Amino acid sequence: MTRTDTATGRAPANAERRYEVTRAELPLSCPSPAMALWNSHPRVYLPIEATGSATCPYCGAVYVLKD
């Protein structure tokens, strides 16, 4: 379950360790545009298309392509 920051209306950055994403959400970045950035690491774009999964080098979050 992802909480929403009441001040920003966005999910907190890096609150989970595993995220499922769809092709509609590409290009993939961590933190994603839906996450609050104020308490996170710099945005990094992750190549997920070739293997179907990617791990953020900053926070270790794992992203898995659903479709």
N, CA, C and O atoms as a Maestro MAE file, in Angstrom:
{
 s_m_m2io_version
 :::
 2.0.0
}

f_m_ct {
 s_m_title
 :::
 protein
 m_atom[268] {
  # First column is atom index #
  i_m_mmod_type
  r_m_x_coord
  r_m_y_coord
  r_m_z_coord
  i_m_residue_number
  s_m_chain_name
  s_m_pdb_residue_name
  s_m_pdb_atom_name
  i_m_atomic_number
  :::
  1 25 0.838 -1.161 0.000 1 A "MET " " N  " 7
  2 3 0.000 0.000 0.000 1 A "MET " " CA " 6
  3 2 0.894 1.240 0.000 1 A "MET " " C  " 6
  4 15 1.796 1.349 0.831 1 A "MET " " O  " 8
  5 25 0.657 2.162 -0.912 2 A "THR " " N  " 7
  6 3 1.433 3.371 -1.009 2 A "THR " " CA " 6
  7 2 0.681 4.532 -0.377 2 A "THR " " C  " 6
  8 15 -0.478 4.786 -0.707 2 A "THR " " O  " 8
  9 25 1.345 5.232 0.530 3 A "ARG " " N  " 7
  10 3 0.740 6.407 1.162 3 A "ARG " " CA " 6
  11 2 0.919 7.611 0.247 3 A "ARG " " C  " 6
  12 15 1.777 7.607 -0.636 3 A "ARG " " O  " 8
  13 25 0.109 8.634 0.460 4 A "THR " " N  " 7
  14 3 0.222 9.879 -0.280 4 A "THR " " CA " 6
  15 2 0.590 10.995 0.681 4 A "THR " " C  " 6
  16 15 -0.007 11.121 1.750 4 A "THR " " O  " 8
  17 25 1.559 11.793 0.308 5 A "ASP " " N  " 7
  18 3 1.972 12.941 1.099 5 A "ASP " " CA " 6
  19 2 0.861 13.986 1.019 5 A "ASP " " C  " 6
  20 15 0.517 14.434 -0.075 5 A "ASP " " O  " 8
  21 25 0.302 14.375 2.146 6 A "THR " " N  " 7
  22 3 -0.824 15.307 2.134 6 A "THR " " CA " 6
  23 2 -0.413 16.697 1.671 6 A "THR " " C  " 6
  24 15 -1.249 17.437 1.153 6 A "THR " " O  " 8
  25 25 0.843 17.071 1.843 7 A "ALA " " N  " 7
  26 3 1.303 18.392 1.418 7 A "ALA " " CA " 6
  27 2 1.471 18.491 -0.089 7 A "ALA " " C  " 6
  28 15 1.172 19.528 -0.682 7 A "ALA " " O  " 8
  29 25 1.954 17.405 -0.720 8 A "THR " " N  " 7
  30 3 2.235 17.451 -2.158 8 A "THR " " CA " 6
  31 2 1.226 16.690 -2.990 8 A "THR " " C  " 6
  32 15 1.126 16.920 -4.195 8 A "THR " " O  " 8
  33 25 0.468 15.780 -2.371 9 A "GLY " " N  " 7
  34 3 -0.460 14.949 -3.121 9 A "GLY " " CA " 6
  35 2 0.230 13.839 -3.891 9 A "GLY " " C  " 6
  36 15 -0.381 13.211 -4.755 9 A "GLY " " O  " 8
  37 25 1.487 13.592 -3.590 10 A "ARG " " N  " 7
  38 3 2.270 12.558 -4.272 10 A "ARG " " CA " 6
  39 2 2.687 11.474 -3.297 10 A "ARG " " C  " 6
  40 15 2.702 11.676 -2.082 10 A "ARG " " O  " 8
  41 25 3.024 10.321 -3.853 11 A "ALA " " N  " 7
  42 3 3.533 9.235 -3.025 11 A "ALA " " CA " 6
  43 2 4.938 9.593 -2.551 11 A "ALA " " C  " 6
  44 15 5.676 10.256 -3.280 11 A "ALA " " O  " 8
  45 25 5.325 9.172 -1.349 12 A "PRO " " N  " 7
  46 3 6.691 9.440 -0.905 12 A "PRO " " CA " 6
  47 2 7.677 8.683 -1.782 12 A "PRO " " C  " 6
  48 15 7.405 7.562 -2.211 12 A "PRO " " O  " 8
  49 25 8.803 9.291 -2.041 13 A "ALA " " N  " 7
  50 3 9.812 8.661 -2.891 13 A "ALA " " CA " 6
  51 2 10.414 7.451 -2.190 13 A "ALA " " C  " 6
  52 15 10.661 7.480 -0.985 13 A "ALA " " O  " 8
  53 25 10.644 6.403 -2.942 14 A "ASN " " N  " 7
  54 3 11.354 5.216 -2.479 14 A "ASN " " CA " 6
  55 2 10.739 4.595 -1.232 14 A "ASN " " C  " 6
  56 15 11.459 4.112 -0.358 14 A "ASN " " O  " 8
  57 25 9.418 4.603 -1.144 15 A "ALA " " N  " 7
  58 3 8.724 4.053 0.014 15 A "ALA " " CA " 6
  59 2 8.605 2.537 -0.059 15 A "ALA " " C  " 6
  60 15 8.379 1.881 0.958 15 A "ALA " " O  " 8
  61 25 8.754 1.986 -1.242 16 A "GLU " " N  " 7
  62 3 8.652 0.543 -1.417 16 A "GLU " " CA " 6
  63 2 9.949 0.027 -2.014 16 A "GLU " " C  " 6
  64 15 10.759 0.807 -2.516 16 A "GLU " " O  " 8
  65 25 10.148 -1.272 -1.962 17 A "ARG " " N  " 7
  66 3 11.369 -1.863 -2.519 17 A "ARG " " CA " 6
  67 2 11.141 -2.480 -3.890 17 A "ARG " " C  " 6
  68 15 12.099 -2.749 -4.615 17 A "ARG " " O  " 8
  69 25 9.871 -2.710 -4.257 18 A "ARG " " N  " 7
  70 3 9.559 -3.319 -5.555 18 A "ARG " " CA " 6
  71 2 8.368 -2.595 -6.157 18 A "ARG " " C  " 6
  72 15 7.355 -2.380 -5.492 18 A "ARG " " O  " 8
  73 25 8.501 -2.221 -7.428 19 A "TYR " " N  " 7
  74 3 7.451 -1.507 -8.143 19 A "TYR " " CA " 6
  75 2 7.162 -2.218 -9.456 19 A "TYR " " C  " 6
  76 15 8.083 -2.656 -10.145 19 A "TYR " " O  " 8
  77 25 5.895 -2.331 -9.802 20 A "GLU " " N  " 7
  78 3 5.508 -2.848 -11.111 20 A "GLU " " CA " 6
  79 2 5.132 -1.656 -11.978 20 A "GLU " " C  " 6
  80 15 4.370 -0.785 -11.557 20 A "GLU " " O  " 8
  81 25 5.676 -1.623 -13.199 21 A "VAL " " N  " 7
  82 3 5.404 -0.527 -14.119 21 A "VAL " " CA " 6
  83 2 4.896 -1.085 -15.443 21 A "VAL " " C  " 6
  84 15 5.141 -2.245 -15.773 21 A "VAL " " O  " 8
  85 25 4.188 -0.252 -16.195 22 A "THR " " N  " 7
  86 3 3.689 -0.641 -17.517 22 A "THR " " CA " 6
  87 2 4.454 0.135 -18.585 22 A "THR " " C  " 6
  88 15 5.151 1.103 -18.281 22 A "THR " " O  " 8
  89 25 4.320 -0.291 -19.822 23 A "ARG " " N  " 7
  90 3 4.983 0.405 -20.928 23 A "ARG " " CA " 6
  91 2 4.499 1.848 -21.063 23 A "ARG " " C  " 6
  92 15 5.233 2.705 -21.554 23 A "ARG " " O  " 8
  93 25 3.274 2.117 -20.633 24 A "ALA " " N  " 7
  94 3 2.736 3.480 -20.685 24 A "ALA " " CA " 6
  95 2 3.504 4.413 -19.747 24 A "ALA " " C  " 6
  96 15 3.465 5.630 -19.929 24 A "ALA " " O  " 8
  97 25 4.203 3.862 -18.745 25 A "GLU " " N  " 7
  98 3 4.957 4.660 -17.781 25 A "GLU " " CA " 6
  99 2 6.407 4.896 -18.198 25 A "GLU " " C  " 6
  100 15 7.165 5.535 -17.468 25 A "GLU " " O  " 8
  101 25 6.795 4.389 -19.358 26 A "LEU " " N  " 7
  102 3 8.167 4.555 -19.840 26 A "LEU " " CA " 6
  103 2 8.331 5.926 -20.490 26 A "LEU " " C  " 6
  104 15 7.351 6.439 -21.032 26 A "LEU " " O  " 8
  105 25 9.509 6.550 -20.469 27 A "PRO " " N  " 7
  106 3 10.742 6.035 -19.898 27 A "PRO " " CA " 6
  107 2 10.674 6.004 -18.374 27 A "PRO " " C  " 6
  108 15 10.028 6.843 -17.745 27 A "PRO " " O  " 8
  109 25 11.348 5.028 -17.806 28 A "LEU " " N  " 7
  110 3 11.308 4.785 -16.373 28 A "LEU " " CA " 6
  111 2 12.392 5.590 -15.669 28 A "LEU " " C  " 6
  112 15 13.554 5.585 -16.076 28 A "LEU " " O  " 8
  113 25 11.996 6.276 -14.614 29 A "SER " " N  " 7
  114 3 12.979 6.981 -13.791 29 A "SER " " CA " 6
  115 2 12.712 6.668 -12.329 29 A "SER " " C  " 6
  116 15 11.591 6.337 -11.941 29 A "SER " " O  " 8
  117 25 13.758 6.778 -11.529 30 A "CYS " " N  " 7
  118 3 13.632 6.626 -10.089 30 A "CYS " " CA " 6
  119 2 14.250 7.859 -9.463 30 A "CYS " " C  " 6
  120 15 15.412 8.158 -9.737 30 A "CYS " " O  " 8
  121 25 13.532 8.571 -8.649 31 A "PRO " " N  " 7
  122 3 12.118 8.422 -8.355 31 A "PRO " " CA " 6
  123 2 11.265 8.768 -9.565 31 A "PRO " " C  " 6
  124 15 11.676 9.542 -10.430 31 A "PRO " " O  " 8
  125 25 10.076 8.188 -9.616 32 A "SER " " N  " 7
  126 3 9.178 8.421 -10.743 32 A "SER " " CA " 6
  127 2 8.522 9.794 -10.611 32 A "SER " " C  " 6
  128 15 8.551 10.393 -9.536 32 A "SER " " O  " 8
  129 25 7.933 10.294 -11.692 33 A "PRO " " N  " 7
  130 3 7.250 11.590 -11.628 33 A "PRO " " CA " 6
  131 2 6.122 11.638 -10.598 33 A "PRO " " C  " 6
  132 15 5.757 12.721 -10.141 33 A "PRO " " O  " 8
  133 25 5.567 10.489 -10.228 34 A "ALA " " N  " 7
  134 3 4.476 10.449 -9.252 34 A "ALA " " CA " 6
  135 2 4.972 10.530 -7.811 34 A "ALA " " C  " 6
  136 15 4.167 10.637 -6.886 34 A "ALA " " O  " 8
  137 25 6.291 10.478 -7.612 35 A "MET " " N  " 7
  138 3 6.860 10.495 -6.265 35 A "MET " " CA " 6
  139 2 7.341 11.891 -5.894 35 A "MET " " C  " 6
  140 15 7.796 12.647 -6.752 35 A "MET " " O  " 8
  141 25 7.240 12.228 -4.619 36 A "ALA " " N  " 7
  142 3 7.770 13.487 -4.113 36 A "ALA " " CA " 6
  143 2 9.301 13.427 -4.150 36 A "ALA " " C  " 6
  144 15 9.888 12.407 -3.791 36 A "ALA " " O  " 8
  145 25 9.941 14.504 -4.579 37 A "LEU " " N  " 7
  146 3 11.393 14.498 -4.737 37 A "LEU " " CA " 6
  147 2 12.153 15.147 -3.588 37 A "LEU " " C  " 6
  148 15 13.373 15.004 -3.513 37 A "LEU " " O  " 8
  149 25 11.495 15.833 -2.721 38 A "TRP " " N  " 7
  150 3 12.192 16.637 -1.721 38 A "TRP " " CA " 6
  151 2 13.084 15.829 -0.791 38 A "TRP " " C  " 6
  152 15 14.052 16.366 -0.253 38 A "TRP " " O  " 8
  153 25 12.780 14.543 -0.588 39 A "ASN " " N  " 7
  154 3 13.580 13.747 0.343 39 A "ASN " " CA " 6
  155 2 14.217 12.541 -0.347 39 A "ASN " " C  " 6
  156 15 14.421 11.504 0.283 39 A "ASN " " O  " 8
  157 25 14.525 12.668 -1.602 40 A "SER " " N  " 7
  158 3 14.999 11.522 -2.360 40 A "SER " " CA " 6
  159 2 16.369 11.788 -2.970 40 A "SER " " C  " 6
  160 15 16.962 12.849 -2.776 40 A "SER " " O  " 8
  161 25 16.851 10.808 -3.704 41 A "HIS " " N  " 7
  162 3 18.106 10.929 -4.425 41 A "HIS " " CA " 6
  163 2 17.865 11.603 -5.780 41 A "HIS " " C  " 6
  164 15 16.713 11.812 -6.159 41 A "HIS " " O  " 8
  165 25 18.932 11.948 -6.518 42 A "PRO " " N  " 7
  166 3 18.754 12.540 -7.850 42 A "PRO " " CA " 6
  167 2 18.005 11.579 -8.775 42 A "PRO " " C  " 6
  168 15 18.133 10.362 -8.645 42 A "PRO " " O  " 8
  169 25 17.236 12.122 -9.696 43 A "ARG " " N  " 7
  170 3 16.492 11.281 -10.651 43 A "ARG " " CA " 6
  171 2 17.472 10.590 -11.591 43 A "ARG " " C  " 6
  172 15 18.388 11.211 -12.131 43 A "ARG " " O  " 8
  173 25 17.259 9.304 -11.771 44 A "VAL " " N  " 7
  174 3 18.071 8.507 -12.687 44 A "VAL " " CA " 6
  175 2 17.114 7.718 -13.576 44 A "VAL " " C  " 6
  176 15 16.114 7.179 -13.100 44 A "VAL " " O  " 8
  177 25 17.426 7.656 -14.861 45 A "TYR " " N  " 7
  178 3 16.598 6.893 -15.807 45 A "TYR " " CA " 6
  179 2 17.132 5.472 -15.899 45 A "TYR " " C  " 6
  180 15 18.339 5.252 -16.004 45 A "TYR " " O  " 8
  181 25 16.208 4.503 -15.858 46 A "LEU " " N  " 7
  182 3 16.587 3.092 -15.803 46 A "LEU " " CA " 6
  183 2 16.167 2.361 -17.068 46 A "LEU " " C  " 6
  184 15 15.010 2.459 -17.478 46 A "LEU " " O  " 8
  185 25 17.089 1.626 -17.700 47 A "PRO " " N  " 7
  186 3 16.752 0.844 -18.888 47 A "PRO " " CA " 6
  187 2 16.060 -0.463 -18.489 47 A "PRO " " C  " 6
  188 15 16.696 -1.360 -17.936 47 A "PRO " " O  " 8
  189 25 14.782 -0.568 -18.763 48 A "ILE " " N  " 7
  190 3 14.009 -1.736 -18.342 48 A "ILE " " CA " 6
  191 2 13.486 -2.537 -19.533 48 A "ILE " " C  " 6
  192 15 13.115 -3.701 -19.386 48 A "ILE " " O  " 8
  193 25 13.456 -1.918 -20.706 49 A "GLU " " N  " 7
  194 3 12.822 -2.548 -21.872 49 A "GLU " " CA " 6
  195 2 13.464 -3.869 -22.285 49 A "GLU " " C  " 6
  196 15 12.744 -4.807 -22.628 49 A "GLU " " O  " 8
  197 25 14.765 -3.974 -22.264 50 A "ALA " " N  " 7
  198 3 15.446 -5.171 -22.771 50 A "ALA " " CA " 6
  199 2 15.286 -6.387 -21.867 50 A "ALA " " C  " 6
  200 15 15.086 -7.499 -22.357 50 A "ALA " " O  " 8
  201 25 15.371 -6.191 -20.559 51 A "THR " " N  " 7
  202 3 15.365 -7.330 -19.638 51 A "THR " " CA " 6
  203 2 14.060 -7.513 -18.880 51 A "THR " " C  " 6
  204 15 13.787 -8.595 -18.359 51 A "THR " " O  " 8
  205 25 13.242 -6.443 -18.815 52 A "GLY " " N  " 7
  206 3 11.983 -6.538 -18.090 52 A "GLY " " CA " 6
  207 2 12.099 -6.194 -16.619 52 A "GLY " " C  " 6
  208 15 11.103 -6.217 -15.895 52 A "GLY " " O  " 8
  209 25 13.316 -5.871 -16.162 53 A "SER " " N  " 7
  210 3 13.486 -5.423 -14.781 53 A "SER " " CA " 6
  211 2 14.712 -4.522 -14.695 53 A "SER " " C  " 6
  212 15 15.612 -4.592 -15.533 53 A "SER " " O  " 8
  213 25 14.732 -3.677 -13.670 54 A "ALA " " N  " 7
  214 3 15.863 -2.776 -13.452 54 A "ALA " " CA " 6
  215 2 15.934 -2.440 -11.969 54 A "ALA " " C  " 6
  216 15 14.915 -2.401 -11.279 54 A "ALA " " O  " 8
  217 25 17.147 -2.200 -11.491 55 A "THR " " N  " 7
  218 3 17.364 -1.838 -10.101 55 A "THR " " CA " 6
  219 2 18.003 -0.458 -10.037 55 A "THR " " C  " 6
  220 15 18.965 -0.174 -10.751 55 A "THR " " O  " 8
  221 25 17.463 0.393 -9.177 56 A "CYS " " N  " 7
  222 3 18.003 1.734 -9.012 56 A "CYS " " CA " 6
  223 2 19.363 1.658 -8.316 56 A "CYS " " C  " 6
  224 15 19.480 1.028 -7.264 56 A "CYS " " O  " 8
  225 25 20.389 2.289 -8.887 57 A "PRO " " N  " 7
  226 3 21.703 2.245 -8.255 57 A "PRO " " CA " 6
  227 2 21.796 3.067 -6.971 57 A "PRO " " C  " 6
  228 15 22.718 2.865 -6.181 57 A "PRO " " O  " 8
  229 25 20.867 3.982 -6.750 58 A "TYR " " N  " 7
  230 3 20.894 4.819 -5.542 58 A "TYR " " CA " 6
  231 2 20.198 4.160 -4.361 58 A "TYR " " C  " 6
  232 15 20.773 4.055 -3.278 58 A "TYR " " O  " 8
  233 25 18.965 3.717 -4.567 59 A "CYS " " N  " 7
  234 3 18.167 3.247 -3.424 59 A "CYS " " CA " 6
  235 2 17.906 1.746 -3.437 59 A "CYS " " C  " 6
  236 15 17.416 1.199 -2.449 59 A "CYS " " O  " 8
  237 25 18.227 1.070 -4.542 60 A "GLY " " N  " 7
  238 3 18.051 -0.374 -4.613 60 A "GLY " " CA " 6
  239 2 16.632 -0.819 -4.944 60 A "GLY " " C  " 6
  240 15 16.344 -2.015 -4.933 60 A "GLY " " O  " 8
  241 25 15.736 0.131 -5.240 61 A "ALA " " N  " 7
  242 3 14.368 -0.246 -5.614 61 A "ALA " " CA " 6
  243 2 14.392 -1.054 -6.900 61 A "ALA " " C  " 6
  244 15 15.121 -0.730 -7.838 61 A "ALA " " O  " 8
  245 25 13.590 -2.105 -6.936 62 A "VAL " " N  " 7
  246 3 13.506 -2.977 -8.105 62 A "VAL " " CA " 6
  247 2 12.231 -2.642 -8.859 62 A "VAL " " C  " 6
  248 15 11.149 -2.573 -8.276 62 A "VAL " " O  " 8
  249 25 12.371 -2.436 -10.157 63 A "TYR " " N  " 7
  250 3 11.234 -2.145 -11.033 63 A "TYR " " CA " 6
  251 2 11.053 -3.322 -11.988 63 A "TYR " " C  " 6
  252 15 12.015 -3.813 -12.578 63 A "TYR " " O  " 8
  253 25 9.808 -3.764 -12.129 64 A "VAL " " N  " 7
  254 3 9.482 -4.897 -12.995 64 A "VAL " " CA " 6
  255 2 8.450 -4.451 -14.011 64 A "VAL " " C  " 6
  256 15 7.441 -3.841 -13.656 64 A "VAL " " O  " 8
  257 25 8.703 -4.755 -15.278 65 A "LEU " " N  " 7
  258 3 7.785 -4.405 -16.357 65 A "LEU " " CA " 6
  259 2 6.644 -5.406 -16.393 65 A "LEU " " C  " 6
  260 15 6.876 -6.602 -16.567 65 A "LEU " " O  " 8
  261 25 5.399 -4.927 -16.229 66 A "LYS " " N  " 7
  262 3 4.234 -5.809 -16.170 66 A "LYS " " CA " 6
  263 2 3.787 -6.310 -17.532 66 A "LYS " " C  " 6
  264 15 3.327 -7.446 -17.644 66 A "LYS " " O  " 8
  265 25 3.909 -5.495 -18.564 67 A "ASP " " N  " 7
  266 3 3.369 -5.916 -19.873 67 A "ASP " " CA " 6
  267 2 4.376 -5.801 -20.975 67 A "ASP " " C  " 6
  268 15 4.071 -6.117 -22.125 67 A "ASP " " O  " 8
  :::
 }
 m_bond[267] {
  # First column is bond index #
  i_m_from
  i_m_to
  i_m_order
  :::
  1 1 2 1
  2 2 3 1
  3 3 4 2
  4 3 5 1
  5 5 6 1
  6 6 7 1
  7 7 8 2
  8 7 9 1
  9 9 10 1
  10 10 11 1
  11 11 12 2
  12 11 13 1
  13 13 14 1
  14 14 15 1
  15 15 16 2
  16 15 17 1
  17 17 18 1
  18 18 19 1
  19 19 20 2
  20 19 21 1
  21 21 22 1
  22 22 23 1
  23 23 24 2
  24 23 25 1
  25 25 26 1
  26 26 27 1
  27 27 28 2
  28 27 29 1
  29 29 30 1
  30 30 31 1
  31 31 32 2
  32 31 33 1
  33 33 34 1
  34 34 35 1
  35 35 36 2
  36 35 37 1
  37 37 38 1
  38 38 39 1
  39 39 40 2
  40 39 41 1
  41 41 42 1
  42 42 43 1
  43 43 44 2
  44 43 45 1
  45 45 46 1
  46 46 47 1
  47 47 48 2
  48 47 49 1
  49 49 50 1
  50 50 51 1
  51 51 52 2
  52 51 53 1
  53 53 54 1
  54 54 55 1
  55 55 56 2
  56 55 57 1
  57 57 58 1
  58 58 59 1
  59 59 60 2
  60 59 61 1
  61 61 62 1
  62 62 63 1
  63 63 64 2
  64 63 65 1
  65 65 66 1
  66 66 67 1
  67 67 68 2
  68 67 69 1
  69 69 70 1
  70 70 71 1
  71 71 72 2
  72 71 73 1
  73 73 74 1
  74 74 75 1
  75 75 76 2
  76 75 77 1
  77 77 78 1
  78 78 79 1
  79 79 80 2
  80 79 81 1
  81 81 82 1
  82 82 83 1
  83 83 84 2
  84 83 85 1
  85 85 86 1
  86 86 87 1
  87 87 88 2
  88 87 89 1
  89 89 90 1
  90 90 91 1
  91 91 92 2
  92 91 93 1
  93 93 94 1
  94 94 95 1
  95 95 96 2
  96 95 97 1
  97 97 98 1
  98 98 99 1
  99 99 100 2
  100 99 101 1
  101 101 102 1
  102 102 103 1
  103 103 104 2
  104 103 105 1
  105 105 106 1
  106 106 107 1
  107 107 108 2
  108 107 109 1
  109 109 110 1
  110 110 111 1
  111 111 112 2
  112 111 113 1
  113 113 114 1
  114 114 115 1
  115 115 116 2
  116 115 117 1
  117 117 118 1
  118 118 119 1
  119 119 120 2
  120 119 121 1
  121 121 122 1
  122 122 123 1
  123 123 124 2
  124 123 125 1
  125 125 126 1
  126 126 127 1
  127 127 128 2
  128 127 129 1
  129 129 130 1
  130 130 131 1
  131 131 132 2
  132 131 133 1
  133 133 134 1
  134 134 135 1
  135 135 136 2
  136 135 137 1
  137 137 138 1
  138 138 139 1
  139 139 140 2
  140 139 141 1
  141 141 142 1
  142 142 143 1
  143 143 144 2
  144 143 145 1
  145 145 146 1
  146 146 147 1
  147 147 148 2
  148 147 149 1
  149 149 150 1
  150 150 151 1
  151 151 152 2
  152 151 153 1
  153 153 154 1
  154 154 155 1
  155 155 156 2
  156 155 157 1
  157 157 158 1
  158 158 159 1
  159 159 160 2
  160 159 161 1
  161 161 162 1
  162 162 163 1
  163 163 164 2
  164 163 165 1
  165 165 166 1
  166 166 167 1
  167 167 168 2
  168 167 169 1
  169 169 170 1
  170 170 171 1
  171 171 172 2
  172 171 173 1
  173 173 174 1
  174 174 175 1
  175 175 176 2
  176 175 177 1
  177 177 178 1
  178 178 179 1
  179 179 180 2
  180 179 181 1
  181 181 182 1
  182 182 183 1
  183 183 184 2
  184 183 185 1
  185 185 186 1
  186 186 187 1
  187 187 188 2
  188 187 189 1
  189 189 190 1
  190 190 191 1
  191 191 192 2
  192 191 193 1
  193 193 194 1
  194 194 195 1
  195 195 196 2
  196 195 197 1
  197 197 198 1
  198 198 199 1
  199 199 200 2
  200 199 201 1
  201 201 202 1
  202 202 203 1
  203 203 204 2
  204 203 205 1
  205 205 206 1
  206 206 207 1
  207 207 208 2
  208 207 209 1
  209 209 210 1
  210 210 211 1
  211 211 212 2
  212 211 213 1
  213 213 214 1
  214 214 215 1
  215 215 216 2
  216 215 217 1
  217 217 218 1
  218 218 219 1
  219 219 220 2
  220 219 221 1
  221 221 222 1
  222 222 223 1
  223 223 224 2
  224 223 225 1
  225 225 226 1
  226 226 227 1
  227 227 228 2
  228 227 229 1
  229 229 230 1
  230 230 231 1
  231 231 232 2
  232 231 233 1
  233 233 234 1
  234 234 235 1
  235 235 236 2
  236 235 237 1
  237 237 238 1
  238 238 239 1
  239 239 240 2
  240 239 241 1
  241 241 242 1
  242 242 243 1
  243 243 244 2
  244 243 245 1
  245 245 246 1
  246 246 247 1
  247 247 248 2
  248 247 249 1
  249 249 250 1
  250 250 251 1
  251 251 252 2
  252 251 253 1
  253 253 254 1
  254 254 255 1
  255 255 256 2
  256 255 257 1
  257 257 258 1
  258 258 259 1
  259 259 260 2
  260 259 261 1
  261 261 262 1
  262 262 263 1
  263 263 264 2
  264 263 265 1
  265 265 266 1
  266 266 267 1
  267 267 268 2
  :::
 }
}
